Amino acid sequence: MNGKKFWDRLKIVLKQNKMTQKALAEKSEIPLKTLQSWIYRQIYPSFPDAYLIAKTLGVSMEYLLDKKPPKEKAKHNIAKVRFTLKQLDEKLAKISV
């Protein structure tokens, strides 16, 4: 499975946090050569390693694995909730009449 998007997002977060791959490796206790190999080969790390990476960077695994950034996904989820609430309000209005 290709992990290109995972590593592209990881690189963005590294840049935002002004962190190097070496610093990430040290803080997550993943050997630097292992981390660099995953990035170069664009393969996903194991679940526990992906969790360590996300935790070290202060982001969710979902963010690293998903296509939408957290704010964009939150806006989408809020819109879904509002739509559902509107539908419920309409149904309740029909029942209470």
Sequence and secondary structure as in RCSB ss.txt:
>XXXX:A:sequence
MNGKKFWDRLKIVLKQNKMTQKALAEKSEIPLKTLQSWIYRQIYPSFPDAYLIAKTLGVSMEYLLDKKPPKEKAK
HNIAKVRFTLKQLDEKLAKISV
>XXXX:A:secstr
 B HHHHHHHHHHHHHTT  HHHHHHHHT  HHHHHHHHHHTB   HHHHHHHHHHHTS HHHHHSSS HHHHHH
HHHHHHHHHHHHHHHHHHHH  
